[in-house]
Amino acid sequence: MVRTSILTALIGIIGLLWNGCKGKINTKTHEEFKPFFAEQNVEGCCMIYDPQQRVAHVYNPTLVEQPFTPASTFKIFNSLVGLETGVIPDIDFVIPWDSVQRGNQQWNRDHDLQQAFKNSTVWYYQELARRVGPKTMHHWLQKSRYGNADTSGGIDQFWLRGGLRISVKGQIQFLQKLQDGKLPFSKRSVELVKSIMHNADTLGGIMRGKTGWGVQGQTDIGWYVGYFEKGKEVFYFANCIQTNDSNHKNFGAARVQIIYQALQSLGIASKD
C-alpha cells in the first residue's frame, strides 16, 4: 500500500511539474514496458508523450525527473546554436578533419553538419562549440532553458563529461518546443535541424531523433530521444537506459529498440 501511494504521488508531481502546456495532462504508467528493458539487461525509464490525447505514457516514473548527462543528444541543441549564430551557415558546411585517428573510422574524414549529426561525430561538435564560445553557448542554454544550463567542465566537454544535465521529461519538453517553434531560434535554424534529425521512415511513420551514450560516475547512460510523425500526429519520446556493465554488447541498439517496442505496444507504431 505504501509503495502504491508513493507511486501515485510521483505521478501527480510529474503532472503538476509539466511546464509549457495548457490544461491537464494525464500520466499513465506502463509496467508492461519492463520486459523491454529486462530483455536488454538494462535499467532505465522512458516517456512517450501524446499531445493529441494529452497523455504522458511513462515507465519507471521515479526516474523521469532525474537529471542525466545528455551526451550526444545535445547535438540537437548544438546544431541549433551553430546555425543561429552563423558559425555554421548551413547544413552542408564542412569542418576539415584534424587528422587525429579515432576509434570510430567514420569520424576520420572531413564532415559537414548532416554527416556529423548522422555519424554522431564528437570532434566536429566540439569544434563547433569552441567556435561558438562559452559565453554565447551559455546565453543560448539559459534562454532556451535547456536542462540545468551548466557549462562547467569546458566548452568542448560540458555535455560529455561536464556539468550539463537533463531529465527524460526535460528532453520531451525541449523536443515539443522545437517542433512547435517555441524555442528562441529562427524558423530556418529549426527547420534545418529537423531535417538532419530524420532517422528513418519506419513503423508506419517518420522517426526523427538522436541517440546518445555517455558515462556518469561508473554508469553508462544511453539515450534515444525524438519524435514519431504519423500522418498529422506527432508523438514525442525519450528513453534513458543505464548499465554498470562496461562490456554490454547490445547497449547501443537497446536504446532504440526499447522505444520501437513501446510505440508498438501502445498501438502508435505498426509492426512492419
C-alpha positions in Angstrom: 0.0 0.0 0.0 2.9 2.4 0.9 4.6 1.7 -2.5 1.3 2.3 -4.3 0.8 5.6 -2.5 4.3 6.8 -3.3 3.9 5.9 -7.0 0.5 7.7 -7.1 2.1 10.8 -5.6 5.0 10.7 -8.0 2.6 10.5 -11.0 0.8 13.6 -9.6 4.0 15.5 -9.2 5.0 14.7 -12.8 1.7 16.1 -14.0 2.0 19.3 -11.9 5.6 20.0 -12.9 4.9 19.7 -16.7 5.8 23.1 -18.0 4.8 24.9 -21.1 1.5 23.0 -21.6 -2.0 24.3 -21.0 -4.7 22.2 -19.3 -4.4 18.9 -17.6 -2.0 16.2 -18.8 -2.8 12.7 -17.8 0.1 10.4 -16.9 -0.2 6.7 -17.3 2.4 4.2 -16.0 3.2 1.1 -18.1 4.7 -1.8 -16.2 4.3 -3.8 -19.3 7.3 -2.0 -20.7 9.5 -3.6 -18.0 10.3 -6.7 -20.1 11.6 -4.4 -22.9 14.3 -3.2 -20.5 14.9 -6.6 -18.9 15.5 -8.5 -22.1 18.2 -5.9 -22.9 19.7 -6.3 -19.5 19.5 -2.6 -18.7 17.8 -0.4 -16.2 16.1 2.9 -17.1 13.0 4.8 -17.8 11.1 6.2 -20.8 8.3 8.6 -21.6 6.2 8.8 -24.7 4.0 11.9 -24.9 0.9 12.0 -27.0 -0.1 15.7 -27.3 -3.3 14.8 -29.3 -4.7 13.0 -26.3 -2.7 14.9 -23.7 -1.3 11.7 -22.2 2.2 11.0 -21.0 3.0 7.3 -21.1 5.7 6.5 -18.6 7.8 3.6 -17.5 9.6 3.9 -14.1 8.2 7.3 -13.0 10.7 7.6 -10.2 13.4 8.3 -12.8 11.8 10.6 -15.3 12.7 13.8 -13.3 16.3 12.6 -12.5 19.0 14.6 -14.4 21.5 12.7 -16.6 24.3 13.8 -18.8 22.8 14.4 -22.3 25.8 13.1 -24.1 25.2 13.2 -27.9 21.6 14.1 -27.7 23.0 17.6 -27.1 23.9 17.6 -30.8 20.3 18.7 -31.5 20.9 21.9 -29.4 24.5 22.4 -30.5 23.3 22.3 -34.1 20.6 25.0 -33.4 23.2 27.3 -31.8 25.7 26.8 -34.6 23.2 27.7 -37.3 21.6 30.5 -35.3 24.9 32.2 -34.6 26.2 31.8 -38.2 29.1 29.7 -37.0 27.7 27.1 -39.4 26.0 28.9 -42.3 24.1 25.8 -43.5 23.9 22.0 -43.0 26.5 21.5 -45.9 29.2 23.4 -44.1 32.3 21.4 -43.8 34.8 21.4 -40.9 38.1 19.7 -42.0 39.2 16.7 -40.1 42.1 17.4 -37.8 43.9 14.2 -38.9 43.7 12.7 -35.5 42.9 9.0 -35.8 39.9 8.0 -33.6 38.4 4.6 -32.8 35.3 5.2 -34.9 36.6 5.1 -38.5 33.6 7.0 -39.8 34.9 10.1 -37.9 38.3 10.1 -39.6 37.5 12.4 -42.5 36.0 15.8 -43.3 32.4 16.3 -42.2 29.5 18.6 -42.9 26.8 19.1 -40.3 24.5 16.5 -41.8 27.2 13.8 -41.8 28.4 14.8 -38.3 24.9 14.5 -36.9 24.3 11.2 -38.6 27.6 9.7 -37.5 27.5 11.4 -34.1 31.0 12.8 -34.8 32.2 14.2 -31.5 35.2 16.2 -32.8 33.0 18.1 -35.2 30.6 19.3 -32.5 33.5 20.0 -30.1 35.0 22.3 -32.7 31.6 23.9 -33.4 31.2 24.6 -29.6 34.7 26.1 -29.4 33.8 28.4 -32.3 30.5 29.4 -30.6 32.4 30.2 -27.4 31.4 29.7 -23.7 29.7 33.0 -23.2 27.4 32.7 -26.3 26.7 29.0 -25.6 25.7 29.7 -22.0 23.5 32.5 -23.2 21.5 30.2 -25.5 21.3 27.4 -22.9 19.8 29.8 -20.4 17.5 31.5 -22.9 16.2 28.1 -24.1 16.0 26.7 -20.5 17.8 23.6 -21.6 18.4 21.3 -18.7 20.4 22.9 -15.9 22.3 25.1 -18.4 25.6 24.2 -16.7 28.6 24.6 -18.9 31.2 23.6 -16.3 33.9 21.2 -17.5 35.0 23.2 -20.6 33.3 24.4 -23.7 34.1 21.2 -25.6 33.3 18.8 -22.7 30.4 20.2 -20.7 27.8 17.9 -22.3 30.1 14.9 -22.4 32.0 14.8 -19.0 31.0 18.2 -17.6 28.1 19.6 -15.6 25.2 19.7 -18.1 22.3 17.6 -17.0 18.8 17.0 -18.4 15.9 14.6 -17.4 13.7 12.4 -19.5 10.8 14.9 -19.0 13.2 17.8 -19.9 14.1 16.1 -23.1 10.4 15.8 -24.0 9.7 19.4 -23.2 12.6 20.6 -25.3 11.5 18.5 -28.3 8.0 19.7 -28.1 9.2 23.3 -28.1 11.4 22.5 -31.1 8.5 21.0 -33.1 6.1 23.8 -32.1 8.5 26.6 -32.9 8.6 27.8 -29.3 12.4 27.9 -28.9 14.3 31.2 -29.3 15.7 30.2 -32.6 14.7 31.3 -36.1 12.4 29.1 -38.2 15.2 28.5 -40.6 17.5 27.1 -37.9 14.7 24.9 -36.5 13.7 23.5 -39.9 17.3 22.7 -40.9 17.8 20.8 -37.6 14.6 18.9 -38.1 15.8 17.8 -41.5 19.0 16.3 -40.1 17.1 14.6 -37.3 15.4 12.4 -39.9 16.4 8.8 -38.9 14.1 6.6 -40.9 10.7 6.1 -42.5 9.6 3.1 -40.5 6.8 1.6 -38.3 4.2 3.4 -40.4 5.6 6.9 -39.8 8.7 9.1 -39.8 11.2 8.8 -37.0 13.3 11.9 -36.1 15.7 11.8 -33.2 19.2 11.4 -31.8 20.9 8.8 -29.7 23.5 9.5 -27.0 25.9 7.4 -25.0 27.8 8.9 -22.0 29.2 7.9 -18.6 28.1 9.3 -15.3 30.2 8.1 -12.4 30.6 4.4 -13.0 27.4 4.1 -15.0 26.9 4.1 -18.8 24.0 6.3 -19.8 22.2 5.6 -23.1 19.7 7.9 -24.8 17.3 7.9 -27.7 15.1 11.0 -27.9 13.0 12.5 -30.7 9.5 12.3 -32.1 7.5 10.0 -34.3 5.3 11.6 -37.0 2.3 9.5 -38.1 0.3 11.5 -40.6 -0.6 14.8 -38.9 0.0 13.4 -35.4 3.3 13.7 -33.5 4.4 11.5 -30.6 7.4 12.6 -28.5 9.7 10.1 -26.9 12.7 9.9 -24.6 14.4 6.7 -23.5 17.2 6.7 -20.9 18.9 3.4 -20.1 21.7 2.6 -17.7 24.1 -0.2 -17.1 27.2 -0.7 -14.9 28.5 -3.4 -17.4 31.1 -1.6 -19.5 31.2 -4.6 -21.8 27.5 -4.7 -22.5 27.3 -5.9 -26.1 23.9 -4.6 -27.1 23.7 -1.3 -25.3 23.7 0.9 -28.4 20.9 -1.0 -30.1 18.9 -1.3 -26.9 18.3 2.5 -26.7 16.4 2.5 -30.0 14.8 -1.0 -29.8 13.0 -0.3 -26.5 11.3 2.8 -27.9 10.2 0.9 -31.0 8.7 -1.8 -28.8 7.0 0.8 -26.5 5.5 2.6 -29.5 4.2 -0.6 -30.9 2.9 -1.7 -27.6 0.8 1.5 -27.4 -0.6 0.9 -30.9 1.1 4.1 -32.1 3.5 2.4 -34.4 2.9 -0.5 -36.7 4.8 -3.8 -36.5 6.4 -3.7 -40.0 
